[in-house]
Amino acid sequence: MYRNALTHFVAFCLAWFGLLAPGGVIAAAGSAVQTVYYHGVARQDYYTELLQLALSYPSGKAYQLKASGLFMPKQRAFDLMNARGGIDVLFGSVSHERLQHYRGVPFAILKGYNGWRVALINRQTPDILKGIHSKQHLRRLTAGQFLTWSDTQILRSNDLKVETSADGHGLYGMLERRRIDYFPLSVLEVAYELSLHQNSHLMIDPHLLLIYPTATWFYVAKDNNALADALLQGLQQAERDGSFERLFQRHFGAALQQLNLDTRSRILLDNPQLPANLSTTRQSGAIPQR
């Protein structure tokens, strides 16, 4: 078992630096290696590293991961992917509409934590969310969200007040001017987002945690069964041998600990966008345990 894990770790490192074709097949001259293009520019982040990891397991075909160089609104990117127009894989929340039009890879790559929300607030109102224990209490306040985010509809479906902006940076200005009371973001990104606005009068709320069930999956074109199967098999193997959890903790473990999630009040929200049968499937993105 140790030898197998060590062998795969070496193969993954070689694949990442281009010395081995992902899939565990040596990239000899003339060998057939399928290129998988992801959305945007070349980068090393959690999602690209996870794609590389998943495709590094043997699946009967060798893959190499490359940036498409294409950057556009997410819906356009999904449509281009389905048309095989230069993007092969995307990630996004699970919804009825996406599962109808695209091929989802049923593995919750964020472990459901994208539905755990902690708010940015104005430093002048540090306790604005203190003592909030129910949706009824929260309805007195106004949240800010980006216009096209799925979270906007989730909050509104729970009868919460939401002000939107088509400009992501504009939301931070709205919060500084106190046109909105709080700006909920994923626990996986809230600290990073605040770090981009260090000169602002904003802070992370220490009191409240909003939770709604969700799952974030990789998606491929509706007819791209081979890539979907390779990704699912690789993700499952990565979970079994522990490399998925190690990658997740390396990117998000420290941020999650710093938020003191166990000490916060919790409000559970409904997510009408989530297919009803998803909770019965493996890696459904169910609410993580404390």
C-alpha positions in Angstrom: 0.0 0.0 0.0 2.8 2.4 0.9 4.7 1.5 -2.3 1.6 2.1 -4.4 1.0 5.5 -2.8 4.7 6.5 -3.2 4.6 5.4 -6.9 1.5 7.5 -7.5 3.0 10.5 -5.7 6.1 10.4 -7.9 3.9 10.0 -11.0 1.8 13.0 -10.0 4.8 15.2 -9.5 6.2 14.1 -12.8 2.9 14.8 -14.5 2.7 18.3 -12.9 6.1 19.2 -14.2 5.4 17.8 -17.7 7.8 14.8 -17.5 5.0 12.2 -17.5 1.7 12.3 -19.3 -1.2 12.5 -16.8 -2.7 9.1 -16.6 0.6 7.5 -15.7 1.6 6.9 -19.3 5.1 8.1 -20.3 4.8 10.8 -22.9 7.1 9.3 -25.5 7.5 10.9 -28.9 4.5 10.2 -31.1 2.3 8.8 -28.2 -1.3 9.7 -28.3 -2.0 12.2 -25.5 -5.3 13.9 -25.3 -5.2 17.6 -24.2 -7.9 18.7 -21.8 -8.5 22.5 -21.9 -9.7 24.4 -18.8 -11.3 27.8 -18.7 -9.0 30.9 -18.5 -5.3 31.4 -18.4 -2.6 29.1 -17.1 -2.6 29.0 -13.3 -1.9 26.7 -10.4 -4.8 26.8 -8.0 -6.9 24.2 -6.2 -9.1 23.4 -9.2 -6.3 22.9 -11.7 -4.2 20.9 -9.3 -7.3 18.7 -8.6 -7.9 18.2 -12.3 -4.2 17.3 -12.7 -4.4 14.9 -9.8 -7.6 13.2 -11.1 -6.2 12.8 -14.6 -2.9 11.4 -13.3 -4.4 8.0 -12.5 -4.4 5.3 -15.1 -7.6 5.3 -17.1 -6.6 3.7 -20.4 -5.7 7.1 -21.9 -3.1 9.7 -21.3 -4.1 13.2 -20.7 -2.4 16.6 -20.5 -4.0 19.6 -18.9 -3.7 23.0 -20.5 -5.3 26.5 -20.2 -7.6 27.4 -23.0 -6.6 31.0 -22.9 -10.4 31.8 -23.2 -12.0 33.9 -20.5 -15.7 34.8 -20.6 -18.8 34.7 -18.5 -19.5 31.3 -17.0 -22.7 30.6 -19.0 -21.0 31.3 -22.3 -18.1 29.1 -21.2 -20.5 26.2 -20.4 -22.1 26.6 -23.9 -18.8 26.7 -25.6 -17.7 23.6 -23.7 -20.9 21.7 -24.9 -20.1 22.8 -28.5 -16.5 21.4 -28.1 -15.3 24.9 -28.9 -12.0 25.0 -27.0 -13.0 24.3 -23.4 -13.3 20.7 -22.1 -13.9 21.1 -18.4 -15.5 23.6 -16.0 -16.6 23.5 -12.4 -19.7 24.9 -10.8 -22.6 24.3 -8.4 -25.0 21.5 -9.1 -28.4 22.6 -10.4 -31.4 21.1 -12.3 -30.5 23.2 -15.3 -26.8 22.3 -15.5 -27.5 18.6 -15.1 -30.1 18.8 -17.9 -27.6 20.4 -20.4 -24.2 19.2 -19.3 -22.5 16.1 -18.1 -21.7 16.4 -14.4 -19.0 14.4 -12.6 -20.7 13.4 -9.4 -18.0 14.1 -6.9 -18.3 17.1 -4.5 -14.9 18.7 -5.1 -15.4 21.3 -2.3 -17.0 18.8 0.1 -20.1 20.9 0.4 -18.3 23.8 2.0 -19.2 26.2 -0.8 -22.6 26.3 1.0 -21.1 27.4 4.3 -21.2 31.2 4.3 -19.5 33.7 6.5 -20.1 37.4 6.0 -18.0 40.4 5.4 -19.3 43.4 7.4 -18.5 47.0 8.1 -16.1 47.7 10.9 -18.4 50.3 12.2 -21.0 47.6 12.9 -18.9 44.7 14.3 -21.8 43.1 16.1 -24.5 43.5 13.5 -24.9 39.7 13.2 -24.5 39.0 16.9 -27.6 37.4 18.4 -29.0 36.4 15.0 -30.3 32.9 15.4 -33.1 32.5 12.8 -34.1 33.5 9.3 -36.7 35.7 10.9 -34.1 37.8 12.7 -31.9 37.9 9.6 -34.7 39.2 7.4 -34.4 42.6 9.1 -31.0 43.0 7.4 -29.9 43.4 3.8 -27.3 41.1 2.2 -25.3 42.0 -0.9 -24.6 39.6 -3.7 -23.4 39.6 -7.3 -26.2 39.8 -9.8 -25.6 36.5 -11.5 -24.5 34.3 -8.6 -26.7 31.3 -7.8 -26.4 32.4 -4.1 -28.6 35.4 -4.9 -31.5 33.2 -5.8 -30.9 30.9 -2.8 -31.0 33.8 -0.4 -34.1 35.3 -2.0 -35.9 31.9 -2.0 -35.4 31.9 1.8 -37.2 35.4 1.9 -34.0 37.2 2.8 -33.4 40.8 1.6 -30.7 41.0 -1.1 -29.3 43.9 -3.0 -27.3 43.0 -6.1 -24.6 44.5 -8.2 -23.3 43.7 -11.7 -19.9 44.8 -10.6 -18.2 42.6 -8.1 -16.0 45.4 -6.7 -19.1 47.5 -6.3 -20.4 45.2 -3.6 -17.5 46.1 -1.4 -18.2 49.8 -1.9 -21.8 49.2 -1.0 -20.8 47.6 2.2 -18.3 50.4 3.1 -21.1 52.9 2.5 -23.5 50.7 4.5 -25.9 50.4 1.7 -25.9 46.7 2.6 -25.5 45.2 6.0 -23.5 42.0 5.2 -21.9 40.3 2.3 -21.9 36.5 2.7 -19.1 34.5 1.0 -18.0 30.9 1.1 -15.8 30.0 4.1 -13.3 28.8 1.5 -12.9 32.3 0.0 -13.9 35.0 2.5 -10.4 35.5 4.1 -8.8 35.7 0.7 -11.4 38.2 -0.5 -10.8 40.4 2.5 -7.1 40.3 1.9 -7.7 41.9 -1.5 -9.4 44.9 0.3 -7.0 45.4 3.2 -7.3 49.2 3.1 -11.1 49.0 3.4 -13.3 49.4 6.5 -14.4 45.8 6.3 -14.0 42.8 8.5 -15.1 39.2 8.8 -18.1 38.7 11.0 -17.2 36.5 14.0 -20.7 35.5 15.0 -22.8 33.8 12.3 -22.6 30.9 9.9 -25.1 30.4 7.1 -25.4 26.9 5.7 -27.3 25.6 2.7 -26.8 22.2 1.1 -24.8 22.3 -2.2 -22.3 20.4 -4.3 -19.7 21.7 -6.6 -18.8 19.4 -9.5 -16.6 19.3 -12.5 -18.6 19.4 -15.8 -17.8 18.3 -19.3 -19.8 18.3 -22.6 -23.0 16.3 -22.5 -21.5 13.7 -24.9 -18.0 13.6 -23.4 -18.4 10.3 -21.5 -14.8 9.3 -21.7 -13.4 12.4 -19.9 -16.3 12.3 -17.4 -15.4 8.7 -16.5 -11.7 9.4 -16.3 -12.3 12.3 -14.0 -14.7 10.4 -11.7 -12.4 7.4 -11.5 -9.4 9.6 -10.7 -11.3 11.6 -8.0 -12.5 8.4 -6.4 -9.0 6.9 -6.3 -7.6 10.2 -4.9 -10.2 10.0 -2.2 -9.3 6.4 -1.3 -5.6 7.0 -1.1 -5.9 10.2 0.8 -4.4 12.6 -1.8 -7.7 14.4 -2.3 -8.0 15.2 1.4 -4.3 16.3 1.5 -4.8 18.7 -1.4 -8.0 20.1 0.1 -6.4 20.7 3.5 -3.3 22.3 1.9 -5.5 24.9 0.2 -8.3 25.4 2.7 -7.4 23.8 6.0 -5.8 26.8 7.7 -8.5 29.2 6.5 -11.3 27.0 7.9 -9.6 26.7 11.3 -9.2 30.5 11.6 -12.9 31.1 11.1 -13.8 29.2 14.4 -16.8 27.7 12.7 -17.8 25.6 15.7 -18.4 28.6 17.9 -20.8 30.4 15.6 -24.5 30.5 15.5 -25.9 28.6 12.6 -28.8 29.2 10.3 -29.8 26.5 7.8 -31.2 27.7 4.5 -33.0 25.8 1.8 -31.5 25.4 -1.6 -34.3 24.9 -4.2 -31.7 24.6 -7.0 -30.4 21.4 -5.7 -31.9 18.2 -7.2 -34.0 16.4 -4.6 -32.3 13.0 -5.3 -28.8 14.4 -4.9 -28.7 13.7 -1.2 -29.0 10.0 -1.9 -25.9 9.9 -4.2 -22.3 9.5 -3.2 -20.4 12.7 -2.5 -23.6 14.6 -2.7 -22.3 17.7 -1.0 -24.4 17.1 2.1 -23.7 19.5 5.0 -20.3 18.6 6.5 -20.2 17.6 10.1 -18.9 19.8 12.9 
